Amino acid sequence: MTTKIHAICDALGNPVELGITPGQDADITQAEPLLENIDPDAFLADKEYEADRLSDRLIQRGITPFIPLKRSRTTCRKS
């Protein structure tokens, strides 16, 4: 059995929110719960967090998403 530690860090790399999940859980499932209690200007993440649902939610909250597109994506993300 494995575990993952999920962290949201500030611009200086200091953790502001932490979460722990089983290793087989997808990383993206932790993005919204970790963002509930903070109000960042931007969200920088890797391709594991690339999904329209998350990007739309970030934009609704006034958070600019900086998430690279997955190679398999066939359409551009909405702006």
GIFEN-V70006 format. One record per helix or strand of 2 or more residues. SS is the DSSP state (h for helix, s for strand). FROM is the first residue (numbers start at 0). TO is the last residue. If there is no record, write none. Layout:
((SS FROM TO) (SS FROM TO))
This chain:
((s 2 8) (s 14 21) (h 26 34) (s 41 44) (h 46 48) (h 51 59) (s 63 66))
